[in-house]
Amino acid sequence: MRRYNQRLGLIFFAVYTLLYIGFVALNAISAETMEMTPVAGINLAVLYGFGLMIAAIVMAMVYGAMCKATSGKTSSPEADGEGQQ
């Protein structure tokens, strides 16, 4: 189960990294786009920033739920490969 949790964590990390790279690239390449006010006078930079924060929280909760669902079985350190020198 440990490998599953690690792989899942890396997948979520990669997804979030892509979202963040999009934010940085949009700021670097087209700063004018980030000045648009699509909703209630709030510019796109602020909306995207809040979106990143919400995405991080949601992904953390999904990760926690998925890891919790798979960690019901107890295993010894030897089974995970941690007991070997």
Summary of the structure (lengths in Angstrom):
residues: 85
radius of gyration: 18.9
end to end distance: 20.6
largest distance: 59.7
contacts: 182
relative contact order: 0.14
helix: 69%
strand: 2%
